[in-house]
Amino acid sequence: MIDFARRYDPQWYHVDPERAAASSWGDVIASGFFTASLCMKLYAENLLDHAAADTSPGMDELRWLAAVYGGDTLSLELTVEDARPSSRSPELGTVSLRWVLSRDDVPVLRMRGRGWFRRREQLPD
């Protein structure tokens, strides 16, 4: 967590244990981008690797709702909010997704975005 922050988000509350301990945070907190990366890792390993996934047009929302600390146990809930044929290609569907990462059932991160997935052949009537 701290190594990630040193490389990609070197703000003091992510990398300086002494200064963070004396702050209102009480300890080093995870970079929000580190936390979002954890979501992406779980999403890829548990869904994308087992689905007819294509690429993604991007994220529509990313909110950090609470600090994350080293040693926290986190859980991810993924909700499909919408699915429709893609305007990009008739072979693809656009799936709108909401990610909520929580610690002890309290959300710490929320993301909304879209992914493209290959569509199944339509069954005849």
LOKELUM-226761 format. One record per atom (N, C-alpha, C): x negated, y, z negated; residue in three letters. Coordinates in pm, whole numbers, plus 32768, in hexadecimal, padded with zeros to 4 digits. Atoms other than C-alpha are relative to their C-alpha. Last residue first. Example, Ala and Ser with C-alpha at 12.3 -4.5 7.8 and 13.67 -1.06 7.14 Angstrom:
<recs>
80527F898006SER;7AA97F967D36SER;804D806D7FB7SER;7FA77F898000ALA;7B327E3E7CF4ALA;7FA680788000ALA;
</recs>
This chain:
<recs>
7F7D80008044ASP;8F1579568C81ASP;80437F798009ASP;7F8C7FEA7FA8PRO;8DAA79178CE4PRO;80827FF97FB0PRO;7FB8807C7FE4LEU;8CA279418BD5LEU;8076801C805CLEU;7F737FFA8023GLN;8BC87A768BEBGLN;80437F7E8028GLN;7FAA7FFE7F89GLU;8A5A7A248BF5GLU;80917FFF7FD3GLU;7FDD80867FCFARG;89B67A7B8AAEARG;805080108080ARG;7F76802D800CARG;89277BD78A86ARG;800D7F718031ARG;7FCE803C7F85ARG;87BA7C278A4BARG;808A7FC77FE7ARG;800380918003PHE;878B7D06891CPHE;80367FCC8085PHE;7FCB80417F88TRP;873C7E78890DTRP;7FEA7F6A7FF3TRP;805780617FBEGLY;87137F1787BAGLY;80457FCA807BGLY;7FC480567F9AARG;87A4804A8718ARG;7F977FA28038ARG;804080017F7EGLY;875A810D85DFGLY;80487FA1805EGLY;7FA080247F98ARG;87C981678484ARG;7FB780088085ARG;80207FE07F75MET;86E28168835AMET;80767FD98058MET;7F94801E7FA1ARG;871B817581E4ARG;7FD2802B808AARG;80157FD47F76LEU;8610816080D8LEU;807A7FDA8052LEU;80777FAB8000VAL;8609813A7F5CVAL;7FE38038808BVAL;80427FE17F81PRO;876680AA7F2EPRO;7F89805F7FEDPRO;7FFE7F6F7FF0VAL;87B0802B7DCCVAL;7FB580228081VAL;7F807FD47FC7ASP;880C7EB97DC1ASP;800E8097800BASP;7F9A80178067ASP;86DE7E6E7CE0ASP;80888037802BASP;804580378074ARG;85F87F0C7DE5ARG;806B7FF37F93ARG;7FD87FE5808BSER;869F7F477F33SER;7FA07FC07F9DSER;806380428053LEU;86537F6780A7LEU;801C80287F6FLEU;80067FC98087VAL;87837FC08177VAL;7F9F7FAB7FB0VAL;80578045805ETRP;876D7F9082F0TRP;800C80467F79TRP;801F7FB48079ARG;88897FFA83D5ARG;7FAE7FA77FA4ARG;80218044807DLEU;889E7F7A8538LEU;7FEB80627F8ELEU;801B7F978064SER;89387FE38682SER;7FF47FBD7F77SER;7FCE80208085VAL;891A7ECE8786VAL;7FD680707FA1VAL;80377FA38063THR;88F77F2A88F4THR;80427FE37F7ATHR;7F9F7FC18057GLY;89357E0589DCGLY;7FB7805C7FA0GLY;801C7FDD808CLEU;88577DA78AFDLEU;807B80347FB8LEU;802E80788047GLU;887C7CEE8C47GLU;7FED80187F6BGLU;7F8E80588019PRO;89517E068CDBPRO;7FD97F807FB5PRO;800780787FAESER;88297EF48CACSER;80787FA77FE2SER;808780107FC7ARG;87F1804D8C17ARG;7FFA7F8D8063ARG;7FFF7FB37F84SER;8962809E8BD9SER;7F797FF38048SER;80607F937FF3SER;895C7F858ADBSER;801280498085SER;8058800B7F8CPRO;8A8F7EB28A99PRO;7FA7807C800BPRO;7FBB7FE37F82ARG;8B137EE38938ARG;7F9F7FEA8073ARG;804380467F93ALA;8AC27E8887D1ALA;80528018807EALA;7FBE7FFA7F7EASP;8B147F59869FASP;7FAF7FAE8063ASP;7F937F9F8003GLU;8AC77F71852BGLU;804D80068083GLU;7FE17FDB7F76VAL;89F27E38850CVAL;8079805C7FFAVAL;7F7480037FD6THR;89807E3B83A2THR;800A80288092THR;7FF17FCE7F77LEU;88257DE5831FLEU;80917FEE8028LEU;7F7F80257FC8GLU;87EA7DBE81A9GLU;800C80448088GLU;7FD07FB97F8ALEU;86847DC1812FLEU;80867FC9802BLEU;7FAF80557FA9SER;860C7D627FD4SER;803980558070SER;7FA27FBD7FA7LEU;84F27DFA7F08LEU;804E7F9A8051LEU;7FC380687FAFTHR;842C7D807DDDTHR;80708042804FTHR;7F6E80037FF4ASP;83567E9F7D5DASP;802B7F898056ASP;7FC580688054GLY;81EC7E427D12GLY;80977FFC8004GLY;804180827FF2GLY;815B7F867D97GLY;803D7F9C7FA0GLY;807F80118047TYR;825B809B7D78TYR;7FC47F77801FTYR;8023808E8007VAL;837581107E5CVAL;7F747FF77FC3VAL;808C80287FF9ALA;840A826A7E2AALA;7FF37F687FF5ALA;8040800C8085ALA;857982A07E71ALA;7F707FD38014ALA;7F9E7FE18068LEU;865D82FC7F95LEU;7FC77FFB7F73LEU;803E80398077TRP;8569830E80B8TRP;8054802E7F8ATRP;7FF57FB7807FARG;8641834D81E7ARG;7FBA7FB37F92ARG;805B803E8061LEU;860882EA8352LEU;800380567F83LEU;80047FCA8089GLU;8712832F8457GLU;7F997FB37FB0GLU;7FAC7F898007ASP;8746830485CEASP;7FF880437F77ASP;7FB77FEE807DMET;8630820B860FMET;804F80838007MET;80317FAF806FGLY;85B881A58764GLY;805C80067F89GLY;80057F727FDCPRO;8618813288C1PRO;7FDC805A7F8CPRO;7FA77FA9804CSER;85B37FD2885ESER;7FF7808E8034SER;80437F918042THR;85187EAC8917THR;806780557FB6THR;804B7FB77F9BASP;859B7D548979ASP;7FB4806E7FB6ASP;801D7F718010ALA;861B7C5A887CALA;7FB180358076ALA;801E7FD87F76ALA;86B37B0C88D9ALA;7FE580968003ALA;7F917FC97FB2ALA;86A37AA7876CALA;7FD08021808DALA;7F9F806C7FEEHIS;85C979D68685HIS;8075802B8057HIS;804880787FD6ASP;848A7AAA8676ASP;805F7F8C8021ASP;80317FF07F77LEU;85647BE2866CLEU;7FB97F838034LEU;7F987FF27F9ALEU;86277B71853BLEU;7FC48002808CLEU;7F8580478022ASN;855D7AF98410ASN;806E800C8068ASN;8014808B8027GLU;83F77B4A8473GLU;80837FB37FEFGLU;8041804D7F95ALA;84407C878537ALA;7FF87F6C7FDCALA;7FA680037F8CTYR;853C7D178440TYR;7FC47FAA806FTYR;7F95805D8022LEU;845F7CC18315LEU;80617FEE8074LEU;803B8085800BLYS;83337D6B83B6LYS;806B7F977FE2LYS;801880307F78MET;84047E978420MET;7FC57F747FFEMET;7F7F80207FC2CYS;84877EC482BECYS;7FEC7FC5808ACYS;7FD4807C803ELEU;83267EB08232LEU;80857FD3803ALEU;8049806D7FBDSER;82BF7FB9832FSER;80237F787FC4SER;7FBA801A7F81ALA;83D0809E82A7ALA;7FBC7F8F804DALA;7F8380418023THR;83338079814DTHR;80517FE1807DTHR;80228088802APHE;81DA80CA81D4PHE;80807FB27FE4PHE;801E80477F83PHE;826E81F78289PHE;7FD27F717FE4PHE;7F8280267FC1GLY;830D82688144GLY;7FEB7FB48081GLY;7FDC7FAA7F90SER;81B4826180AASER;80867FD08038SER;8018802D7F77ALA;81BB81977F6DALA;8022806D8063ALA;7F88802E7FBBILE;81AB82447E1CILE;7FDC7FDD8090ILE;80067FF47F6FVAL;807A825F7D3BVAL;80837FCB803AVAL;805980627FC1ASP;80DB827A7BCFASP;7FFE801D8095ASP;8036805B8064GLY;819B83547AD9GLY;7FA17F978035GLY;7FEE80887FCCTRP;826783F57BF0TRP;7FCE7F987F9DTRP;7F78802D8021SER;828B853A7B2ASER;801C7F738033SER;7F927FB97FBDSER;8113855F7B49SER;80877FCD7FCFSER;7FE47F84804AALA;7FF884FD7A5DALA;8075804D803CALA;7FD980248089ALA;7FF683957ADCALA;8026807B7FAFALA;7F7680307FFCALA;7FF584157C45ALA;80327FDE7F73ALA;7FA97F8C7FEBARG;7EBA84E17C03ARG;80947FD78001ARG;800A7FA88075GLU;7E0883B77B6DGLU;805E8078800FGLU;7FBC80348077PRO;7E8582BD7C71PRO;7FFC805E7F88PRO;804F7FD78075ASP;7E2283937DA0ASP;80457FD47F7EASP;808A80338000VAL;7E9382F67EEAVAL;7FAF801D7F81VAL;800C80867FC8HIS;800C83127F1CHIS;7F767FC37FEAHIS;7FA88058804ETYR;8050843C7E36TYR;80067F738038TYR;803680258083TRP;7F1C84E87EC9TRP;80597F9F7FB3TRP;7FD47F9C8060GLN;7F9384E28033GLN;7FDE7FCE7F74GLN;80587FEA8073PRO;7EC384098119PRO;802880757FA5PRO;7FAE7F9D8047ASP;7FDA838B8200ASP;7FB780297F7FASP;7F957FC67FB0TYR;7F3E82AC830CTYR;8052806E7FBDTYR;80137FFB7F6FARG;7DED821F82A2ARG;806780578048ARG;80837FC27FE3ARG;7DE5826B812EARG;7FEC80118097ARG;7FF67F6F8014ALA;7F598222811EALA;7F7C8046801DALA;7FAC7FCA7F94PHE;7F2F80C781B3PHE;800580987FF6PHE;805380037F87ASP;7E10807F80C2ASP;804C80378078ASP;805A7F8C8006ILE;7EEC80F37FA1ILE;7FA58004807AILE;7FAD7F898000MET;800080008000MET;7FA8807E8000MET;
</recs>
